[in-house]
């Protein structure tokens, strides 16, 4: 197969990169386990909006909360 022809180092670097991105996302969005009540596992931070990890290199995110909500609704309705 073609996958067998790819250098194993690539898969290692890819796996480490994905793991780092997921850890960063978890640190941004979720409350630390030691600060979470036992009956609420996976508690999100109060100021966290799912999908908002601070990556907006083109500056497309509106500053106004109403405009942001409108854009968010449009994206959800269009399946993006």
C-alpha positions in Angstrom: 0.0 0.0 0.0 1.0 3.6 -0.3 0.8 4.2 3.4 3.6 1.7 4.0 5.9 3.9 1.7 5.7 6.9 4.1 8.5 7.3 6.5 7.5 6.3 10.1 9.0 9.5 11.4 6.2 11.5 9.6 3.6 9.5 11.5 5.3 10.2 14.8 5.5 13.9 14.1 1.9 14.0 12.9 0.7 12.2 16.1 2.7 14.5 18.4 1.3 17.5 16.5 -2.3 16.3 16.8 -1.8 15.5 20.5 -0.4 18.9 21.2 -3.2 20.7 19.4 -5.8 18.6 21.4 -4.1 19.3 24.7 -4.1 23.1 24.0 -7.8 22.9 23.1 -8.5 21.1 26.3 -6.6 23.6 28.4 -8.5 26.5 26.8 -12.0 25.0 27.0 -12.2 22.8 30.1 -11.9 23.4 33.8 -9.0 21.6 35.5 -10.1 18.2 36.9 -9.1 19.1 40.5 -11.5 22.1 40.3 -14.5 20.2 39.0 -17.3 18.8 41.3 -17.6 15.0 41.1 -21.1 15.2 39.7 -20.0 17.5 36.8 -17.3 15.8 34.8 -16.1 17.6 31.7 -17.2 21.0 32.9 -16.5 23.8 30.4 -15.1 27.2 31.4 -17.8 29.9 31.8 -16.1 32.2 29.2 -15.5 29.4 26.6 -17.4 29.3 23.4 -17.1 25.9 21.7 -14.8 26.1 18.7 -13.3 29.4 19.8 -9.6 28.6 20.6 -8.3 32.0 19.8 -7.1 31.2 16.2 -8.3 33.9 13.9 -5.3 34.9 11.7 -7.4 36.8 9.1 -9.3 38.7 11.8 -12.7 37.5 10.6 -14.3 37.2 14.0 -16.5 40.2 14.8 -15.7 42.2 17.9 -19.4 43.0 18.6 -21.1 40.2 20.5 -24.3 40.6 18.5 -22.5 40.3 15.2 -20.5 37.3 16.4 -23.7 35.6 17.4 -25.2 36.3 14.0 -22.1 35.0 12.2 -22.1 31.9 14.5 -25.8 31.2 13.7 -25.2 31.6 9.9 -22.3 29.2 10.0 -24.3 26.6 12.0 -27.2 26.9 9.6 -25.0 26.4 6.6 -23.1 23.5 8.1 -19.7 25.0 8.3 
